[in-house]
Amino acid sequence: MAAPIDTVADDDALYVLTAVLLTPAQFPSVLGDDYPAACAALALEPYSEGYGLVLGQDGSGARWTVVVEDVSLVAVAIAAWDCGMDYDLSPDDRSVVCALPGWPLPVAVAAPGVAAPHDPLPDPEAEGTEPAPLTPPDTESWGPAQRRMGADEIARQWTAWREQIDDETAFADPPGTDSTGGEATPGAGPGSEPVPEPDPRLDAPDPHPEAEVQGEGGIETEAGGDQADDAAVSPVTDSPSGVHPGVRRALAQAHDYMDAPPPPGRVRSSFATGEARMLRADGPGWSLVARTDDIAFILLDEEPGEVLPVGRGSELPGLLKGLDALAVRPA
């Protein structure tokens, strides 16, 4: 993929390493909760057609993110690479919107024959007006970007995460409630699974993710300590009903989306097996991932490294159906 293309950066060649889409239906969630927020993070106008982001290195090895208007060309290249095929991604210069220093996402490869990836040197003629280099989120900390990355990872590896949930124990009914933890609000079970560090190279989550997060990410679970046996989960017991208040807040805000549609990309729907859809929704301090025919998982800013399962109960199916109806879908 390291094929050179001309860029607007001093007429140097860019060695293309990878590319991603920036559209209402598909964008790097590390940039924001929705499409307009993701565009704002790159100082771009949120045009409905979207953009392609081409990540590469110039002849000196400096990192650059080239923004192009030719979304279809970038989509074809990504599809070819996903199938293991070679594809020479060479956008026309007329399609280039701008070249931004740095990369917003981690890139595991480097261009051959040039220096190791590094941020471009400041342009002395810019007099401090040029944008700061883009940098991937710090996986050693927890915040909105890491929370959204965790939800994306669950969506990619849904089956592996779903197999870790025992419905009979995770969604046991507290006294006086149904399986959602309340009469009107779907709830989470008393247990939760920690999020492993998002890593696109992972084929499946670690069978003991709590140990991986504690040892590698420095994120302590609510249970605390260095627990590594099979029962090491982090019960959330802030609410007498067993439903985390953050889960209640997230579900209530997600339900409000049906009355007041959120910005484009705040709710996204993609293909899943069978006739189901995979839903991803984000809001202030929370992320949701769900299959329309199954349960949901919620991640919260206030619960670092925690994944809170939400049983279907009587209310969740209707919520997921409503969210899917207003969600943005890939073309």
C-alpha positions in Angstrom: 0.0 0.0 0.0 3.0 2.3 0.3 2.5 3.9 -3.1 3.5 7.5 -3.5 1.0 10.2 -4.5 1.6 13.9 -4.8 0.3 16.0 -1.9 -0.2 19.6 -1.2 2.7 19.5 1.3 5.6 21.1 -0.5 4.8 19.0 -3.6 6.4 16.0 -1.8 5.3 12.4 -2.3 3.0 10.7 0.2 3.6 7.0 0.7 0.1 5.7 1.4 -0.1 3.3 4.4 -3.9 3.1 5.1 -7.1 5.0 4.7 -10.4 5.4 6.5 -13.8 7.0 5.6 -15.2 10.1 7.3 -18.9 10.0 6.4 -22.1 10.3 8.5 -22.4 6.5 8.5 -18.8 5.6 9.0 -16.1 7.6 10.7 -13.3 7.1 13.3 -15.2 7.3 16.5 -12.1 8.5 18.3 -12.8 11.9 16.7 -16.2 12.5 18.3 -19.7 11.2 19.2 -21.1 12.1 15.8 -20.2 13.1 12.3 -20.2 16.9 12.8 -18.1 16.5 15.9 -15.6 14.3 14.0 -15.4 16.8 11.2 -14.9 19.6 13.7 -12.0 17.8 15.3 -10.2 18.1 11.9 -11.5 21.6 11.2 -13.6 20.3 8.3 -17.1 21.3 7.2 -19.6 18.4 7.8 -20.6 17.9 4.2 -23.1 15.2 3.7 -21.0 13.4 1.1 -18.2 13.0 3.5 -14.4 12.6 3.0 -11.7 10.0 2.7 -8.7 10.2 5.1 -5.5 8.9 3.5 -2.7 8.3 6.1 0.9 8.1 5.0 4.4 9.4 5.2 6.3 11.9 3.1 9.8 11.5 1.8 11.3 12.5 5.1 9.1 10.0 7.0 6.8 12.6 8.5 3.2 11.6 9.2 0.5 13.2 7.2 -3.3 12.8 6.9 -4.5 13.9 3.5 -8.2 14.7 3.3 -9.8 14.0 -0.1 -13.3 14.4 -1.5 -13.3 11.2 -3.6 -15.0 9.0 -1.0 -15.8 6.3 -3.5 -12.2 5.8 -4.5 -11.1 5.5 -0.8 -14.0 3.1 -0.2 -12.9 0.9 -3.1 -9.3 0.8 -1.8 -10.4 -0.1 1.7 -12.6 -2.9 0.4 -9.8 -4.3 -1.8 -7.3 -4.2 1.2 -9.8 -5.9 3.4 -10.0 -8.8 0.9 -6.2 -9.0 0.8 -5.9 -7.5 -2.6 -3.4 -4.8 -3.7 -4.8 -1.5 -4.7 -2.9 1.6 -5.6 -4.8 4.5 -3.9 -3.8 7.6 -5.8 -6.4 10.4 -5.4 -6.3 13.1 -8.0 -4.8 16.4 -6.8 -8.1 18.1 -7.5 -9.8 15.9 -4.9 -7.4 16.9 -2.1 -9.0 19.2 0.5 -6.0 19.6 2.8 -3.1 17.8 4.3 -3.0 17.7 8.1 0.2 16.9 10.1 0.1 13.7 12.1 -2.3 10.7 12.3 -5.5 10.6 14.3 -5.3 6.8 14.5 -2.5 4.4 15.3 -0.8 2.9 12.2 1.1 -0.3 12.7 3.1 -0.2 9.5 5.7 2.3 8.0 6.8 3.2 4.5 10.0 1.4 3.4 13.1 3.4 2.5 12.2 6.5 4.6 12.8 7.6 8.2 10.7 6.2 11.0 7.3 7.9 11.3 7.5 11.3 13.1 5.6 14.5 13.3 6.5 17.1 10.6 8.7 20.0 11.6 6.9 23.3 12.1 6.8 25.5 9.1 8.8 28.7 10.1 6.7 30.7 7.6 3.4 29.7 9.3 4.3 31.8 12.4 2.5 29.4 14.7 -0.8 29.4 12.8 -0.5 25.8 11.5 -2.6 23.1 13.2 -1.0 20.9 15.9 -0.1 17.4 14.7 -2.9 14.9 15.0 -2.2 12.1 17.6 -4.0 8.9 18.4 -5.7 8.6 21.8 -3.7 7.5 24.8 -4.6 3.9 25.5 -3.2 4.2 29.0 -6.0 6.5 30.1 -9.8 6.4 30.0 -12.0 9.0 28.4 -14.6 9.6 25.7 -12.3 8.5 22.9 -11.3 5.3 24.7 -14.9 4.6 25.6 -16.0 4.8 22.0 -13.1 2.7 20.9 -14.1 0.0 23.4 -17.7 0.0 22.0 -16.4 -0.3 18.5 -14.3 -3.3 19.6 -17.3 -5.0 21.1 -19.3 -4.4 17.9 -16.5 -6.0 15.8 -16.2 -9.0 18.2 -19.8 -9.3 19.3 -20.0 -13.1 19.4 -17.0 -13.4 21.6 -18.3 -10.8 24.1 -21.8 -12.2 24.0 -20.6 -15.6 24.9 -19.2 -14.2 28.2 -22.7 -13.3 29.4 -24.8 -15.8 31.2 -28.4 -14.4 30.9 -29.7 -16.4 33.9 -27.2 -14.8 36.3 -26.4 -11.5 34.6 -30.0 -10.5 34.2 -31.5 -12.1 37.4 -34.6 -10.1 38.5 -34.1 -8.1 41.6 -37.2 -8.2 43.9 -40.1 -6.2 42.5 -38.6 -5.7 39.0 -38.6 -7.4 35.7 -35.6 -8.5 33.8 -34.7 -5.0 32.8 -34.3 -3.9 36.4 -37.5 -1.7 36.4 -40.9 -1.3 35.0 -40.0 1.2 32.4 -36.2 1.2 32.0 -34.1 -1.7 30.6 -31.3 -2.4 33.0 -27.9 -3.9 33.4 -27.2 -7.1 35.2 -25.2 -7.1 38.4 -22.0 -8.0 36.6 -19.8 -6.3 34.0 -16.8 -7.2 32.0 -13.8 -4.9 31.7 -12.8 -3.5 28.2 -9.5 -4.7 26.8 -7.4 -2.1 25.2 -8.8 -1.5 21.7 -6.4 -3.2 19.3 -7.3 -3.7 15.6 -4.9 -6.7 15.6 -6.9 -8.7 18.1 -8.7 -11.7 16.8 -10.7 -12.3 20.0 -10.9 -10.8 23.5 -8.7 -12.3 26.2 -10.6 -14.9 28.2 -9.6 -13.0 31.3 -9.9 -9.4 30.1 -9.8 -8.0 33.6 -6.3 -9.2 34.0 -5.2 -7.6 30.7 -6.7 -4.3 31.6 -5.2 -4.3 35.1 -1.8 -5.3 33.9 -1.4 -3.5 30.6 -3.8 -0.5 30.6 -3.4 0.6 34.2 -7.2 0.8 34.5 -8.5 -0.6 37.8 -11.9 -2.2 37.8 -14.4 -1.4 40.4 -13.7 -4.6 42.3 -10.1 -3.4 42.7 -7.0 -5.5 43.3 -5.1 -7.9 41.0 -7.9 -10.4 40.5 -7.3 -13.0 37.8 -9.6 -15.9 38.5 -12.7 -16.7 36.5 -15.1 -14.9 38.8 -13.2 -11.6 38.8 -15.9 -9.2 37.6 -16.8 -5.8 38.8 -20.3 -5.7 40.3 -22.0 -2.3 40.1 -24.3 -1.8 43.1 -24.8 2.0 43.2 -28.5 1.6 42.6 -30.8 -0.4 45.0 -32.4 -2.1 42.0 -29.1 -3.3 40.7 -29.3 -0.9 37.7 -26.4 1.5 37.4 -27.6 5.1 37.4 -25.4 5.8 34.4 -27.1 3.1 32.5 -30.5 4.6 33.3 -29.3 8.0 32.1 -27.8 6.5 28.9 -31.0 4.6 28.0 -33.2 7.6 28.8 -31.1 9.9 26.5 -31.1 7.2 23.8 -34.9 7.1 24.0 -35.0 10.9 23.7 -33.3 10.6 20.3 -36.5 9.2 18.9 -38.3 12.4 19.8 -35.5 14.8 18.9 -33.2 13.2 16.3 -29.5 13.7 17.2 -26.8 15.0 14.8 -25.9 12.7 11.9 -23.8 9.7 12.9 -24.8 9.8 16.6 -26.7 6.5 15.9 -25.3 4.1 13.3 -26.6 0.8 12.0 -24.6 -1.8 10.2 -25.0 -5.3 8.9 -25.1 -8.3 11.4 -25.8 -12.0 10.9 -29.2 -13.1 10.0 -31.8 -10.3 9.8 -30.4 -8.4 12.7 -28.6 -5.0 12.6 -25.6 -3.9 14.7 -26.3 -0.6 16.4 -23.8 1.9 17.7 -25.0 5.0 19.6 -23.1 7.6 21.5 -24.1 10.4 23.9 -22.7 12.6 26.6 -20.5 10.3 28.6 -21.9 7.0 27.3 -21.7 4.6 24.3 -24.1 1.8 23.4 -23.5 -1.2 21.2 -26.3 -3.7 20.6 -27.8 -6.2 18.2 -31.4 -5.5 17.3 -32.4 -9.1 18.1 -30.3 -9.4 21.3 -29.0 -7.5 24.4 -27.0 -4.3 24.6 -23.8 -3.2 26.2 -23.1 0.2 27.6 -19.8 1.9 28.4 -19.6 5.0 30.7 -17.0 7.7 31.2 -17.5 7.4 34.9 -16.8 3.6 34.9 -13.3 3.2 33.4 -12.8 -0.1 31.7 -16.3 -1.4 32.5 -18.8 -3.0 30.1 -22.4 -3.0 31.5 -24.7 -5.6 29.9 -28.4 -4.6 29.4 -31.0 -7.3 29.3 -33.8 -7.2 26.7 -36.7 -7.2 29.1 -39.8 -5.6 27.9 -38.5 -2.2 26.8 -35.1 -2.7 25.1 -36.5 -4.3 21.9 -38.7 -1.2 21.2 -35.8 1.1 21.9 -33.4 -0.7 19.6 -36.1 -0.8 16.9 -36.6 2.9 17.2 -32.9 3.7 17.1 -32.4 1.5 14.0 -35.2 3.4 12.3 -33.4 6.7 12.7 -29.8 5.5 12.4 -27.5 6.4 9.5 -26.6 3.3 7.4 -23.6 2.7 5.1 -24.5 3.2 1.4 
